[in-house]
Every structure is written in C-alpha cells, then in structure tokens.
Amino acid sequence: MKRFRNGQSTLEYVIILAAVVGAIIAVAAALKPKITATYNTLGDKMQNKANDVTFD
C-alpha cells in the first residue's frame, strides 16, 4: 500500500485546487453585476466631467 501514497497526495491536491477554482468562479459570478454597475457609474461620471471641460 505504501507505493500508492504519492498518487493519493496528488489526487488530494487536484481536488483542493478544483475546489478553490470553483469558489473563485462562484464569487466572480456573484460579484459581476455589482462590478459592472460600479464600472458603468464611474464611466458616466468621467464622461460628465470630460464634457464640462472647456478650452478657451
């Protein structure tokens, strides 16, 4: 049974990595609407400020 320990450790790391990647994807999907709204608001504010600038 000792010879399978290395393969078992590798499998454990793969499972942990898959769980971490899944959690990152879930968080990104949950935050996407808020990030998009913030980005759009910031873009609108920047556009309004750029429109207010006049060059004499």
PDB file with SEQRES, HELIX, SHEET and CRYST1 records, atoms N, CA, C and O in Angstrom:
SEQRES   1 A   56  MET LYS ARG PHE ARG ASN GLY GLN SER THR LEU GLU TYR          
SEQRES   2 A   56  VAL ILE ILE LEU ALA ALA VAL VAL GLY ALA ILE ILE ALA          
SEQRES   3 A   56  VAL ALA ALA ALA LEU LYS PRO LYS ILE THR ALA THR TYR          
SEQRES   4 A   56  ASN THR LEU GLY ASP LYS MET GLN ASN LYS ALA ASN ASP          
SEQRES   5 A   56  VAL THR PHE ASP                                              
HELIX    1 AA1 LYS A    2  PHE A    4  5                                   3    
HELIX    2 AA2 ARG A    5  ASP A   52  1                                  48    
CRYST1    1.000    1.000    1.000  90.00  90.00  90.00 P 1           1          
ATOM      1  N   MET A   1       0.803  -1.205   0.000  1.00  0.00           N  
ATOM      2  CA  MET A   1       0.000   0.000   0.000  1.00  0.00           C  
ATOM      3  C   MET A   1       0.846   1.269   0.000  1.00  0.00           C  
ATOM      4  O   MET A   1       0.354   2.332  -0.378  1.00  0.00           O  
ATOM      5  N   LYS A   2       2.084   1.180   0.409  1.00  0.00           N  
ATOM      6  CA  LYS A   2       2.938   2.350   0.509  1.00  0.00           C  
ATOM      7  C   LYS A   2       3.191   2.981  -0.858  1.00  0.00           C  
ATOM      8  O   LYS A   2       3.367   4.197  -0.935  1.00  0.00           O  
ATOM      9  N   ARG A   3       3.215   2.218  -1.911  1.00  0.00           N  
ATOM     10  CA  ARG A   3       3.560   2.753  -3.224  1.00  0.00           C  
ATOM     11  C   ARG A   3       2.467   3.651  -3.812  1.00  0.00           C  
ATOM     12  O   ARG A   3       2.757   4.396  -4.748  1.00  0.00           O  
ATOM     13  N   PHE A   4       1.233   3.620  -3.316  1.00  0.00           N  
ATOM     14  CA  PHE A   4       0.148   4.443  -3.828  1.00  0.00           C  
ATOM     15  C   PHE A   4       0.040   5.787  -3.107  1.00  0.00           C  
ATOM     16  O   PHE A   4      -0.811   6.600  -3.468  1.00  0.00           O  
ATOM     17  N   ARG A   5       0.859   6.037  -2.121  1.00  0.00           N  
ATOM     18  CA  ARG A   5       0.772   7.261  -1.324  1.00  0.00           C  
ATOM     19  C   ARG A   5       1.029   8.504  -2.175  1.00  0.00           C  
ATOM     20  O   ARG A   5       0.351   9.514  -1.989  1.00  0.00           O  
ATOM     21  N   ASN A   6       1.980   8.460  -3.097  1.00  0.00           N  
ATOM     22  CA  ASN A   6       2.292   9.614  -3.927  1.00  0.00           C  
ATOM     23  C   ASN A   6       1.111   9.964  -4.827  1.00  0.00           C  
ATOM     24  O   ASN A   6       0.779  11.141  -4.963  1.00  0.00           O  
ATOM     25  N   GLY A   7       0.487   9.000  -5.426  1.00  0.00           N  
ATOM     26  CA  GLY A   7      -0.684   9.232  -6.264  1.00  0.00           C  
ATOM     27  C   GLY A   7      -1.855   9.766  -5.457  1.00  0.00           C  
ATOM     28  O   GLY A   7      -2.615  10.607  -5.937  1.00  0.00           O  
ATOM     29  N   GLN A   8      -1.997   9.288  -4.257  1.00  0.00           N  
ATOM     30  CA  GLN A   8      -3.070   9.751  -3.382  1.00  0.00           C  
ATOM     31  C   GLN A   8      -2.848  11.226  -3.030  1.00  0.00           C  
ATOM     32  O   GLN A   8      -3.800  12.006  -3.043  1.00  0.00           O  
ATOM     33  N   SER A   9      -1.631  11.612  -2.723  1.00  0.00           N  
ATOM     34  CA  SER A   9      -1.331  13.005  -2.398  1.00  0.00           C  
ATOM     35  C   SER A   9      -1.616  13.912  -3.587  1.00  0.00           C  
ATOM     36  O   SER A   9      -2.166  15.000  -3.421  1.00  0.00           O  
ATOM     37  N   THR A  10      -1.250  13.476  -4.770  1.00  0.00           N  
ATOM     38  CA  THR A  10      -1.506  14.264  -5.969  1.00  0.00           C  
ATOM     39  C   THR A  10      -2.997  14.446  -6.185  1.00  0.00           C  
ATOM     40  O   THR A  10      -3.443  15.541  -6.527  1.00  0.00           O  
ATOM     41  N   LEU A  11      -3.762  13.407  -5.992  1.00  0.00           N  
ATOM     42  CA  LEU A  11      -5.211  13.484  -6.139  1.00  0.00           C  
ATOM     43  C   LEU A  11      -5.806  14.457  -5.125  1.00  0.00           C  
ATOM     44  O   LEU A  11      -6.717  15.214  -5.459  1.00  0.00           O  
ATOM     45  N   GLU A  12      -5.309  14.447  -3.911  1.00  0.00           N  
ATOM     46  CA  GLU A  12      -5.801  15.378  -2.892  1.00  0.00           C  
ATOM     47  C   GLU A  12      -5.537  16.813  -3.307  1.00  0.00           C  
ATOM     48  O   GLU A  12      -6.402  17.671  -3.130  1.00  0.00           O  
ATOM     49  N   TYR A  13      -4.357  17.095  -3.856  1.00  0.00           N  
ATOM     50  CA  TYR A  13      -4.044  18.444  -4.314  1.00  0.00           C  
ATOM     51  C   TYR A  13      -4.932  18.859  -5.480  1.00  0.00           C  
ATOM     52  O   TYR A  13      -5.349  20.014  -5.557  1.00  0.00           O  
ATOM     53  N   VAL A  14      -5.221  17.947  -6.375  1.00  0.00           N  
ATOM     54  CA  VAL A  14      -6.097  18.243  -7.509  1.00  0.00           C  
ATOM     55  C   VAL A  14      -7.509  18.565  -7.018  1.00  0.00           C  
ATOM     56  O   VAL A  14      -8.145  19.487  -7.528  1.00  0.00           O  
ATOM     57  N   ILE A  15      -7.993  17.826  -6.048  1.00  0.00           N  
ATOM     58  CA  ILE A  15      -9.328  18.082  -5.508  1.00  0.00           C  
ATOM     59  C   ILE A  15      -9.377  19.443  -4.814  1.00  0.00           C  
ATOM     60  O   ILE A  15     -10.340  20.190  -4.985  1.00  0.00           O  
ATOM     61  N   ILE A  16      -8.359  19.767  -4.042  1.00  0.00           N  
ATOM     62  CA  ILE A  16      -8.308  21.067  -3.371  1.00  0.00           C  
ATOM     63  C   ILE A  16      -8.247  22.191  -4.405  1.00  0.00           C  
ATOM     64  O   ILE A  16      -8.945  23.195  -4.269  1.00  0.00           O  
ATOM     65  N   LEU A  17      -7.420  22.027  -5.432  1.00  0.00           N  
ATOM     66  CA  LEU A  17      -7.305  23.034  -6.480  1.00  0.00           C  
ATOM     67  C   LEU A  17      -8.647  23.233  -7.191  1.00  0.00           C  
ATOM     68  O   LEU A  17      -9.035  24.367  -7.473  1.00  0.00           O  
ATOM     69  N   ALA A  18      -9.344  22.158  -7.476  1.00  0.00           N  
ATOM     70  CA  ALA A  18     -10.650  22.252  -8.134  1.00  0.00           C  
ATOM     71  C   ALA A  18     -11.647  22.996  -7.237  1.00  0.00           C  
ATOM     72  O   ALA A  18     -12.446  23.790  -7.733  1.00  0.00           O  
ATOM     73  N   ALA A  19     -11.606  22.748  -5.940  1.00  0.00           N  
ATOM     74  CA  ALA A  19     -12.499  23.443  -5.017  1.00  0.00           C  
ATOM     75  C   ALA A  19     -12.183  24.932  -4.965  1.00  0.00           C  
ATOM     76  O   ALA A  19     -13.098  25.755  -4.938  1.00  0.00           O  
ATOM     77  N   VAL A  20     -10.909  25.286  -4.950  1.00  0.00           N  
ATOM     78  CA  VAL A  20     -10.513  26.700  -4.916  1.00  0.00           C  
ATOM     79  C   VAL A  20     -10.933  27.392  -6.211  1.00  0.00           C  
ATOM     80  O   VAL A  20     -11.475  28.497  -6.164  1.00  0.00           O  
ATOM     81  N   VAL A  21     -10.699  26.777  -7.344  1.00  0.00           N  
ATOM     82  CA  VAL A  21     -11.095  27.363  -8.626  1.00  0.00           C  
ATOM     83  C   VAL A  21     -12.609  27.510  -8.692  1.00  0.00           C  
ATOM     84  O   VAL A  21     -13.111  28.527  -9.172  1.00  0.00           O  
ATOM     85  N   GLY A  22     -13.329  26.526  -8.224  1.00  0.00           N  
ATOM     86  CA  GLY A  22     -14.791  26.618  -8.196  1.00  0.00           C  
ATOM     87  C   GLY A  22     -15.270  27.762  -7.319  1.00  0.00           C  
ATOM     88  O   GLY A  22     -16.210  28.470  -7.680  1.00  0.00           O  
ATOM     89  N   ALA A  23     -14.633  27.950  -6.172  1.00  0.00           N  
ATOM     90  CA  ALA A  23     -15.009  29.046  -5.274  1.00  0.00           C  
ATOM     91  C   ALA A  23     -14.721  30.398  -5.923  1.00  0.00           C  
ATOM     92  O   ALA A  23     -15.523  31.324  -5.801  1.00  0.00           O  
ATOM     93  N   ILE A  24     -13.598  30.518  -6.605  1.00  0.00           N  
ATOM     94  CA  ILE A  24     -13.263  31.773  -7.289  1.00  0.00           C  
ATOM     95  C   ILE A  24     -14.284  32.082  -8.376  1.00  0.00           C  
ATOM     96  O   ILE A  24     -14.719  33.225  -8.513  1.00  0.00           O  
ATOM     97  N   ILE A  25     -14.664  31.086  -9.136  1.00  0.00           N  
ATOM     98  CA  ILE A  25     -15.657  31.277 -10.196  1.00  0.00           C  
ATOM     99  C   ILE A  25     -16.999  31.676  -9.605  1.00  0.00           C  
ATOM    100  O   ILE A  25     -17.678  32.547 -10.149  1.00  0.00           O  
ATOM    101  N   ALA A  26     -17.395  31.051  -8.498  1.00  0.00           N  
ATOM    102  CA  ALA A  26     -18.669  31.374  -7.861  1.00  0.00           C  
ATOM    103  C   ALA A  26     -18.679  32.807  -7.333  1.00  0.00           C  
ATOM    104  O   ALA A  26     -19.670  33.520  -7.492  1.00  0.00           O  
ATOM    105  N   VAL A  27     -17.591  33.226  -6.711  1.00  0.00           N  
ATOM    106  CA  VAL A  27     -17.508  34.595  -6.189  1.00  0.00           C  
ATOM    107  C   VAL A  27     -17.522  35.600  -7.335  1.00  0.00           C  
ATOM    108  O   VAL A  27     -18.193  36.629  -7.250  1.00  0.00           O  
ATOM    109  N   ALA A  28     -16.794  35.312  -8.396  1.00  0.00           N  
ATOM    110  CA  ALA A  28     -16.771  36.214  -9.549  1.00  0.00           C  
ATOM    111  C   ALA A  28     -18.160  36.338 -10.173  1.00  0.00           C  
ATOM    112  O   ALA A  28     -18.571  37.434 -10.556  1.00  0.00           O  
ATOM    113  N   ALA A  29     -18.876  35.236 -10.276  1.00  0.00           N  
ATOM    114  CA  ALA A  29     -20.226  35.276 -10.838  1.00  0.00           C  
ATOM    115  C   ALA A  29     -21.173  36.066  -9.939  1.00  0.00           C  
ATOM    116  O   ALA A  29     -22.052  36.773 -10.432  1.00  0.00           O  
ATOM    117  N   ALA A  30     -20.999  35.949  -8.631  1.00  0.00           N  
ATOM    118  CA  ALA A  30     -21.867  36.665  -7.699  1.00  0.00           C  
ATOM    119  C   ALA A  30     -21.580  38.166  -7.711  1.00  0.00           C  
ATOM    120  O   ALA A  30     -22.498  38.969  -7.542  1.00  0.00           O  
ATOM    121  N   LEU A  31     -20.324  38.554  -7.908  1.00  0.00           N  
ATOM    122  CA  LEU A  31     -19.948  39.968  -7.862  1.00  0.00           C  
ATOM    123  C   LEU A  31     -20.016  40.675  -9.210  1.00  0.00           C  
ATOM    124  O   LEU A  31     -19.907  41.900  -9.268  1.00  0.00           O  
ATOM    125  N   LYS A  32     -20.192  39.933 -10.279  1.00  0.00           N  
ATOM    126  CA  LYS A  32     -20.156  40.530 -11.615  1.00  0.00           C  
ATOM    127  C   LYS A  32     -21.163  41.664 -11.798  1.00  0.00           C  
ATOM    128  O   LYS A  32     -20.779  42.708 -12.323  1.00  0.00           O  
ATOM    129  N   PRO A  33     -22.422  41.524 -11.399  1.00  0.00           N  
ATOM    130  CA  PRO A  33     -23.364  42.637 -11.593  1.00  0.00           C  
ATOM    131  C   PRO A  33     -22.951  43.905 -10.841  1.00  0.00           C  
ATOM    132  O   PRO A  33     -23.079  45.012 -11.364  1.00  0.00           O  
ATOM    133  N   LYS A  34     -22.465  43.739  -9.632  1.00  0.00           N  
ATOM    134  CA  LYS A  34     -22.062  44.908  -8.844  1.00  0.00           C  
ATOM    135  C   LYS A  34     -20.830  45.580  -9.453  1.00  0.00           C  
ATOM    136  O   LYS A  34     -20.759  46.807  -9.517  1.00  0.00           O  
ATOM    137  N   ILE A  35     -19.872  44.785  -9.894  1.00  0.00           N  
ATOM    138  CA  ILE A  35     -18.672  45.337 -10.518  1.00  0.00           C  
ATOM    139  C   ILE A  35     -19.039  46.062 -11.813  1.00  0.00           C  
ATOM    140  O   ILE A  35     -18.514  47.141 -12.087  1.00  0.00           O  
ATOM    141  N   THR A  36     -19.922  45.486 -12.598  1.00  0.00           N  
ATOM    142  CA  THR A  36     -20.357  46.111 -13.844  1.00  0.00           C  
ATOM    143  C   THR A  36     -21.064  47.427 -13.576  1.00  0.00           C  
ATOM    144  O   THR A  36     -20.814  48.415 -14.267  1.00  0.00           O  
ATOM    145  N   ALA A  37     -21.943  47.455 -12.584  1.00  0.00           N  
ATOM    146  CA  ALA A  37     -22.654  48.688 -12.244  1.00  0.00           C  
ATOM    147  C   ALA A  37     -21.685  49.767 -11.775  1.00  0.00           C  
ATOM    148  O   ALA A  37     -21.815  50.927 -12.166  1.00  0.00           O  
ATOM    149  N   THR A  38     -20.720  49.397 -10.946  1.00  0.00           N  
ATOM    150  CA  THR A  38     -19.726  50.362 -10.472  1.00  0.00           C  
ATOM    151  C   THR A  38     -18.893  50.895 -11.630  1.00  0.00           C  
ATOM    152  O   THR A  38     -18.620  52.093 -11.696  1.00  0.00           O  
ATOM    153  N   TYR A  39     -18.495  50.034 -12.527  1.00  0.00           N  
ATOM    154  CA  TYR A  39     -17.704  50.441 -13.688  1.00  0.00           C  
ATOM    155  C   TYR A  39     -18.503  51.409 -14.565  1.00  0.00           C  
ATOM    156  O   TYR A  39     -17.964  52.412 -15.031  1.00  0.00           O  
ATOM    157  N   ASN A  40     -19.781  51.111 -14.787  1.00  0.00           N  
ATOM    158  CA  ASN A  40     -20.617  51.983 -15.608  1.00  0.00           C  
ATOM    159  C   ASN A  40     -20.829  53.338 -14.939  1.00  0.00           C  
ATOM    160  O   ASN A  40     -20.797  54.368 -15.612  1.00  0.00           O  
ATOM    161  N   THR A  41     -21.044  53.351 -13.633  1.00  0.00           N  
ATOM    162  CA  THR A  41     -21.214  54.606 -12.908  1.00  0.00           C  
ATOM    163  C   THR A  41     -19.954  55.452 -12.998  1.00  0.00           C  
ATOM    164  O   THR A  41     -20.026  56.656 -13.245  1.00  0.00           O  
ATOM    165  N   LEU A  42     -18.809  54.831 -12.800  1.00  0.00           N  
ATOM    166  CA  LEU A  42     -17.546  55.545 -12.899  1.00  0.00           C  
ATOM    167  C   LEU A  42     -17.339  56.106 -14.305  1.00  0.00           C  
ATOM    168  O   LEU A  42     -16.896  57.244 -14.462  1.00  0.00           O  
ATOM    169  N   GLY A  43     -17.655  55.319 -15.310  1.00  0.00           N  
ATOM    170  CA  GLY A  43     -17.530  55.780 -16.693  1.00  0.00           C  
ATOM    171  C   GLY A  43     -18.445  56.959 -16.977  1.00  0.00           C  
ATOM    172  O   GLY A  43     -18.044  57.903 -17.658  1.00  0.00           O  
ATOM    173  N   ASP A  44     -19.673  56.919 -16.463  1.00  0.00           N  
ATOM    174  CA  ASP A  44     -20.608  58.034 -16.649  1.00  0.00           C  
ATOM    175  C   ASP A  44     -20.091  59.301 -15.972  1.00  0.00           C  
ATOM    176  O   ASP A  44     -20.163  60.385 -16.550  1.00  0.00           O  
ATOM    177  N   LYS A  45     -19.576  59.173 -14.768  1.00  0.00           N  
ATOM    178  CA  LYS A  45     -19.042  60.339 -14.058  1.00  0.00           C  
ATOM    179  C   LYS A  45     -17.849  60.937 -14.801  1.00  0.00           C  
ATOM    180  O   LYS A  45     -17.727  62.157 -14.907  1.00  0.00           O  
ATOM    181  N   MET A  46     -16.979  60.082 -15.309  1.00  0.00           N  
ATOM    182  CA  MET A  46     -15.822  60.571 -16.059  1.00  0.00           C  
ATOM    183  C   MET A  46     -16.264  61.275 -17.337  1.00  0.00           C  
ATOM    184  O   MET A  46     -15.702  62.306 -17.705  1.00  0.00           O  
ATOM    185  N   GLN A  47     -17.265  60.725 -18.011  1.00  0.00           N  
ATOM    186  CA  GLN A  47     -17.768  61.338 -19.242  1.00  0.00           C  
ATOM    187  C   GLN A  47     -18.386  62.694 -18.940  1.00  0.00           C  
ATOM    188  O   GLN A  47     -18.177  63.644 -19.695  1.00  0.00           O  
ATOM    189  N   ASN A  48     -19.145  62.805 -17.849  1.00  0.00           N  
ATOM    190  CA  ASN A  48     -19.752  64.076 -17.475  1.00  0.00           C  
ATOM    191  C   ASN A  48     -18.696  65.121 -17.167  1.00  0.00           C  
ATOM    192  O   ASN A  48     -18.842  66.276 -17.566  1.00  0.00           O  
ATOM    193  N   LYS A  49     -17.643  64.744 -16.471  1.00  0.00           N  
ATOM    194  CA  LYS A  49     -16.552  65.674 -16.167  1.00  0.00           C  
ATOM    195  C   LYS A  49     -15.817  66.088 -17.441  1.00  0.00           C  
ATOM    196  O   LYS A  49     -15.440  67.251 -17.591  1.00  0.00           O  
ATOM    197  N   ALA A  50     -15.616  65.153 -18.345  1.00  0.00           N  
ATOM    198  CA  ALA A  50     -14.948  65.485 -19.605  1.00  0.00           C  
ATOM    199  C   ALA A  50     -15.794  66.444 -20.428  1.00  0.00           C  
ATOM    200  O   ALA A  50     -15.247  67.311 -21.108  1.00  0.00           O  
ATOM    201  N   ASN A  51     -17.105  66.311 -20.384  1.00  0.00           N  
ATOM    202  CA  ASN A  51     -17.995  67.212 -21.116  1.00  0.00           C  
ATOM    203  C   ASN A  51     -18.003  68.610 -20.507  1.00  0.00           C  
ATOM    204  O   ASN A  51     -18.269  69.586 -21.208  1.00  0.00           O  
ATOM    205  N   ASP A  52     -17.718  68.719 -19.217  1.00  0.00           N  
ATOM    206  CA  ASP A  52     -17.706  70.018 -18.548  1.00  0.00           C  
ATOM    207  C   ASP A  52     -16.444  70.823 -18.851  1.00  0.00           C  
ATOM    208  O   ASP A  52     -16.429  72.033 -18.626  1.00  0.00           O  
ATOM    209  N   VAL A  53     -15.409  70.200 -19.342  1.00  0.00           N  
ATOM    210  CA  VAL A  53     -14.145  70.887 -19.612  1.00  0.00           C  
ATOM    211  C   VAL A  53     -14.289  71.711 -20.888  1.00  0.00           C  
ATOM    212  O   VAL A  53     -14.751  71.225 -21.921  1.00  0.00           O  
ATOM    213  N   THR A  54     -13.877  72.980 -20.781  1.00  0.00           N  
ATOM    214  CA  THR A  54     -13.890  73.847 -21.956  1.00  0.00           C  
ATOM    215  C   THR A  54     -12.488  74.411 -22.159  1.00  0.00           C  
ATOM    216  O   THR A  54     -11.776  74.702 -21.198  1.00  0.00           O  
ATOM    217  N   PHE A  55     -12.118  74.556 -23.382  1.00  0.00           N  
ATOM    218  CA  PHE A  55     -10.819  75.118 -23.729  1.00  0.00           C  
ATOM    219  C   PHE A  55     -11.056  76.486 -24.358  1.00  0.00           C  
ATOM    220  O   PHE A  55     -11.678  76.589 -25.415  1.00  0.00           O  
ATOM    221  N   ASP A  56     -10.568  77.514 -23.717  1.00  0.00           N  
ATOM    222  CA  ASP A  56     -10.767  78.869 -24.228  1.00  0.00           C  
ATOM    223  C   ASP A  56      -9.643  79.304 -25.121  1.00  0.00           C  
ATOM    224  O   ASP A  56      -9.660  80.423 -25.633  1.00  0.00           O  
TER     225      ASP A  56                                                      
END                                                                             
